[in-house]
Amino acid sequence: MYLSTTRASAPLSLLDDLRVDDWDNMIDVNLKGTLYGIAAALPIFRRQGFGHFINLISTAGLKIVPTMAVYAATKNAVRTLTEGLRQEAGPKLRVTGISPGFVRTNLVDSMTVQKARDLITAQMNEIAISPEAIARAVAFAIEQPDDVDVGDIVVRPTAQG
């Protein structure tokens, strides 16, 4: 099994801020990190004749809001990549995309704009779910029989709009 667990990068800002270095970082971590993980695992999975890719995406790619355009774009790129991989995988490989909502993590540590960091921290403190909720979604996908492919799972707090 391959679980894309690169530490997400989310230095949120308005596009007008032109934080190109932050954009590059999000692309490198969120998209390229997933691509490199696939490149490392795919040959092994093909050789052994089985495997399960689980890519962590984000609900930020489902509901686009100001300051999150680039982050959402990288996560939607991973969503598209995950579906393309699923279609190319064939009958022996499984591919799952999991889109967490607000989860109590250290994602805010990657945020370089204090206002965005404060806003996300407040929202996380108010409604975030535990990382264990995401772990249960991963376990659910893994526990399915080899001929069952769980394509997409969205896991978010009930209070998240």
C-alpha positions, 0 to 999 in steps of 0.5 A: 500500500502507498499512502501519500502522507507528504506534509501538506503545504498551505501558505494561504494568500490572495492571488494579488499578493503574488507570493510566487515562492509560496505557490511553488512550495505548494506545487512541490509538496502537494502535487509533486510529492504525490507524483514522486510517491506514485513513481516510487510505488507503482513499479513495485506494485506492478511487479508484485501484482497488487497494491493500494494507493491512497492519496489524501486530497482536501475538501478545499478542492471542493469548495473554493474560497478566497486565499485558497486558490493555489492550495485548492488548485494543487489539491484538485490536481491530486484529485485529477491525478488520483482518478487518472491513476485509478483508470490506468491501474487495471484490475490488480491495483486499487486507488482511493482519494480521501478528502479531509475537511478541518482536522486538528493538524499542524497545517497552519505551521506552513501558513506564511500570512498571519491573518490567514493563519489566525483565521484557520487556527480559529476555525480548527479550534472551533470545529476540527475533527481528530486525525483518527477520523481520517485514519478510520477512513483509510482503514475502511478503504484498505479493509475492503476485499481485493476486488473492491475499489473505494474511489473517493471518501470525504470526511469532514466535521458535521459543523463544516459548511 
